[in-house]
Amino acid sequence: MKFNGYKYLILSMAAAFSLSSCLDEDPLYSQNNEIVFSSAENANLALLGCYSHFSASGTYGQNMQEILVSVGGHSWAQRNASDQDLFVSLNPTPSIGQIGTMWDGLYKVISESNAFIENMQGSGLDEATKTQLIGEAKFLRAVAYFNLVDLFGDVPLKTIASTSEGIALPRSPREEVFKQVLQDLTDALGINEEADGERATRWTVKAYLGKVYHKMASLGIDTQQNMENAKTYFDDVYNNGPYALEANFSELFGDWVTGSREAIFQINFIGNASAYYNRGSNRLCPQASTTGVNWTTFAFSFSAYDLHASTYPGDPRIKTTFLTSWRSRNGNNQANPKPQVGAELSPNDSTYTYPYVTYTVPDVYILDGEGQPVMNNGKEVLKQFVATVPQGMTLDELANLEIPADATPQEKARIEALQKTEQSFARKGNATIYPSYGKAYDQNQAAQAAHKNLMVYRYAEMLLLMADVYNELGDTQRAIALANEVLDRARNSDGGSLSGEPAAWSTSLDQTTVREKLYYERIFELWGEPNFWDMTRLKGTELLKDFLQKHNDNELVKAGNAYYQESNNAFTERFYNNGDLSQDFLEKCMLFPIPQSEIDANPSITDNNPGYN
């Protein structure tokens, strides 16, 4: 299911809020109801306006990419950027503006959908049209509420259109919100099985029903029955639906990907829209790495790369997921990169991040196309080489690497560079030492807008959730087979894995082992995607603690955290909760705080989530 971010119905108008609850919003087309709902064509345009709010900057156009990626864990941001630091240290506060904007953005989808549903019900259009369009609107409302209850827990529940008088509602228990989500999705089962203009289909709805039931079961809400319910819908989609894994993992994240068999729920952006476009590359990729504007706002922690690479050495997904090199530019908004130095691309004109170190060799110069040394200010330019920091070696072991007596000058220089690994990464004041989010990267970015659509829910995720359902219901063999479908695609993607990783799982694995391996496989598959945050919280605090502890135990993270204590260097790593992953801290990490802007505007909200009061 895919949809375009349309500019219909005065959608370019910015909504202004001043101590006004998100529940008070009027729909953008409210003054034109008689015209909008007088024909199926106009009603369709109004519905596309509802869809488009999922592509706005408050939702998947920006905030729900940068927030859910960075607060998922194993992320990095400059310490002198206060809000960003609070995100990646997993200590967001209610007053952080991005969280309030995300809340408002999701409720905007709900507000528009509520008004659309009421106006459609009162229109004179035929019943088939009403069933289809109301069903799609209920699907949109369900997805928005599912995100809200997933991210914030108990939230205000409103299914009627707003009025100019406004309304303040208390938080409804999460069970009631889930009940409404399920009701909306069940009502939406009446829509068509095939997409009209790349919108929601009955298969989209069924895949979401499986996802919602699985989430409820994982939260301990009628666990056994909801696992069975999830199995019913996942089985139907698996056996009869239109989805399939794409052959190559990297092709899921190319420019303007449309029509993918793997896309269950996808946002299609307009590249030149004034308000609704994809700012993922702008927020998640390195400064001076594209033709547009990037800020290195967030990057992967060293621990993320090490966790994936040590688990699955040579996994083809690593190259797509972790952006570790790019052509250097002189700054943002530069049409062209720096000139190539020499006859071929090299570190002389490109930037490399962890796990790569660069080095030079005495008297080895970069050559031009005619084999002559390249000159700069009358001097020959030394050629830069790249070495990879080996996985599994401690910083002490790297620092004490021996240089053989018969080492060549190049081998000697390579080992000397590896000996300085701690200095190069844990003690270096540079944001570009960290791997960035390769899935979001758009080298040809236009200003702040990327030429990318966004798969919010894809078939690989569904297969891994389905595997978890089978495992929890006792059919571990079926769970392993489903997981192996995802692993097989990964292993054979983009030319294949020379190491044979990720290897297929053995059929002798027990239920507990498969549960943990599925937890991490969802992370490896979905690093840098919006659902990553949920995947890290999906199995509760025990596995979340294990995941976060792997960050705190990482050698470079330890060294960076220690260096920060003595240097106050804004570019170094940090521990989660100062190294104390207490149960209170972990429970706090399970939800975002209710935004202070909503608490201030809505007197019916009198409390916040655990750890935020």
Buried (B, 14 or more C-beta within 10 A) or exposed (E): BBBBBBBBBEBEEEBEBEEBBBBBBBBBBBEBBEEBBBBBEBBBBBBBBBBBBBBBBBBBBBBBBBBBBBBBBBBBBBBEBEBBBBBBBBBBEBBBEBBBBBBBBBBBBBBBBBBBBBBBEEBEBEEEBBBBBBBBBBBBBBBBBBBBBBBBBBBBBBBEBBEEEBBBBBBBEBEBBBBBBBEBBEBBEBBBEEBEEBBBBBBBBBBBBBBBBBBBBBBEBBEEEBBBBBBBBBBBBBEEBBBEBBEBBBBBBEEEBEEBEBBBBBBBBBBEBEBBBBBBBBBBBBBBBBBBBBBBBBBBBBBBBBBBBEBBBBBBBBBBBBBBBBBBBEEBBBEEBBEBBBBEEBBBBBBBBBBBBBBBBEEBBBBBEEEEBBEEEEEBBBBBBBBBBEEEBEBEEBBEBEEEEEBEEBEBBBBBBBBBBBBBBBBBEEBBBBBBBBBBBBBEBBBBBBBBBBBBBBBBBBBBBBBBBBBBBEBBBBBBBBBBBBBBBBBBBBEEBEEEBBBBBEEEBEEEBBBBBBBBBBBBBBBBBBBBBBBBBBBBBEBBBBBBEBBBEBBBBBBBBBBBEEEEBBBBBBBBBEEEBEEEBBBBBBBBBBBBBBBBBBEEBEEBBBBBE
